[in-house]
Amino acid sequence: PLDLLDRLLIIETKPYTKDEIKEILKIRAREENVDLSEEALEELTNIGAERSLRYAVQLLTPARIIAQSKGSNKVLKEYVDEVKKLFVDVKESAKYLKEFEESFLR
């Protein structure tokens, strides 16, 4: 209908700041019993700011599992880096598909 916009409430949202992303990651890590080193938290914060917060949060549990498999209770930056290689985000996946599009469409 023509008056659809008149019926809607438009709410402006803004992206999270790095400090807000860091705080969200701390809360999620606490809820999932993930003990993060400061360097790992910084790396995940950068991932959340550059890629997506969802992707950063989804890396928490696999990083904890890798830490446990190496006999550690604390997630280090190197474990986050290792997990990033195992799980790609949506942007990286789309880039990969675009790059190898010809190979997939044969």
Residue pairs with C-beta under 8 A, 6 or more apart in sequence:
16 24
16 48
16 49
16 53
18 45
18 49
21 45
21 48
21 49
21 53
21 56
22 41
22 45
24 48
24 53
24 57
25 36
25 41
25 44
25 45
25 48
25 56
25 57
25 60
26 36
26 41
28 34
28 57
28 60
29 35
29 36
29 41
29 60
32 60
32 61
32 64
33 64
34 60
34 61
34 63
34 64
34 75
35 64
35 73
35 74
35 75
36 44
36 60
36 74
36 75
37 74
37 75
37 76
37 77
39 76
39 77
40 63
40 75
40 76
40 77
40 79
40 80
42 77
43 77
43 80
43 81
44 56
44 59
44 60
44 80
45 56
47 55
47 56
47 59
47 80
47 84
48 55
48 56
48 57
51 89
51 91
51 92
52 89
52 90
52 91
55 89
55 90
58 87
59 80
59 83
59 84
59 87
60 75
62 83
62 86
62 87
63 75
63 79
63 80
63 82
63 83
64 75
66 75
66 79
66 82
66 83
67 73
67 74
67 75
67 76
67 79
70 79
72 79
88 96
97 104
